[in-house]
Every structure is written in structure tokens, then in C-alpha cells.
Amino acid sequence: MSVAMKEQVFQTFDLLPEREQNLISELIQSLVPDDIATPEDVTNHAVAMDEYRRGECIDLDDIT
């Protein structure tokens, strides 16, 4: 999508009443898969893998 098209979408969105904006927002959010890793997820995974490689693990039986 071009920058101009995105700008037009945002301008059109801003013209909608709040109720319709909320509906559109919910629709957009429902289209995004739940299993996409966020930048924070990627960072946390890298930290966890580094700890695992160094042997800094906790046995599951020690947690419960």
C-alpha cells in the first residue's frame, strides 16, 4: 500500500463517528494472527536461549 493510500485511509477513518472507529479497530485487530512474535517476544526468547546455553535453567519440578 502506498503512503498516499495509507494517508487517505487514516483521513477517512478520522471522519467516522467514534462508534464506527471502534468497530473498524476491532475488525483490524481480529485480522492480525495471535501467534506473531512482538519485538519484546524476540528479545525475551534470545535472553532465555542464552541462559539455557549457559545452563541457567530451573527444573520444572522445582517450580511446583
C-alpha positions as CSV (number, residue, x, y, z in Angstrom):
1,M,0.0,0.0,0.0
2,S,1.4,3.4,-1.0
3,V,2.0,6.2,1.5
4,A,-0.7,8.2,-0.2
5,M,-3.2,5.4,0.1
6,K,-2.4,4.9,3.8
7,E,-2.9,8.6,4.4
8,Q,-6.2,8.5,2.7
9,V,-7.3,5.6,4.8
10,F,-6.3,7.4,8.0
11,Q,-8.1,10.6,6.9
12,T,-11.3,8.6,6.1
13,F,-11.1,6.8,9.4
14,D,-10.9,10.1,11.2
15,L,-14.1,11.2,9.5
16,L,-16.0,8.3,11.0
17,P,-18.0,8.6,14.2
18,E,-16.3,7.1,17.3
19,R,-18.7,4.0,17.3
20,E,-17.7,3.1,13.7
21,Q,-14.0,3.8,14.5
22,N,-14.2,1.3,17.4
23,L,-15.8,-1.3,15.1
24,I,-13.2,-0.8,12.4
25,S,-10.4,-1.0,15.1
26,E,-11.9,-4.3,16.4
27,L,-12.1,-5.7,12.8
28,I,-8.5,-4.8,12.1
29,Q,-7.3,-6.4,15.3
30,S,-9.3,-9.6,14.6
31,L,-7.4,-9.9,11.3
32,V,-4.0,-10.0,12.9
33,P,-2.9,-13.5,13.9
34,D,-2.3,-14.1,17.6
35,D,0.9,-16.0,17.0
36,I,3.0,-13.1,15.7
37,A,6.1,-12.5,17.8
38,T,6.5,-9.0,19.1
39,P,9.9,-7.3,19.3
40,E,9.7,-7.9,23.1
41,D,9.0,-11.6,22.5
42,V,12.0,-11.9,20.2
43,T,14.3,-10.2,22.8
44,N,12.9,-12.4,25.7
45,H,13.5,-15.5,23.6
46,A,17.1,-14.6,22.8
47,V,17.7,-13.9,26.6
48,A,16.2,-17.2,27.5
49,M,18.2,-19.1,24.9
50,D,21.4,-17.5,26.2
51,E,20.5,-18.6,29.7
52,Y,19.7,-22.1,28.6
53,R,23.1,-22.4,26.8
54,R,24.9,-21.3,29.9
55,G,23.0,-24.0,31.9
56,E,21.0,-21.4,33.9
57,C,17.8,-23.5,33.9
58,I,15.3,-24.3,36.6
59,D,13.8,-27.7,36.7
60,L,10.0,-27.7,36.3
61,D,9.7,-29.9,39.4
62,D,11.5,-27.1,41.4
63,I,8.8,-24.6,40.4
64,T,5.7,-26.6,41.5
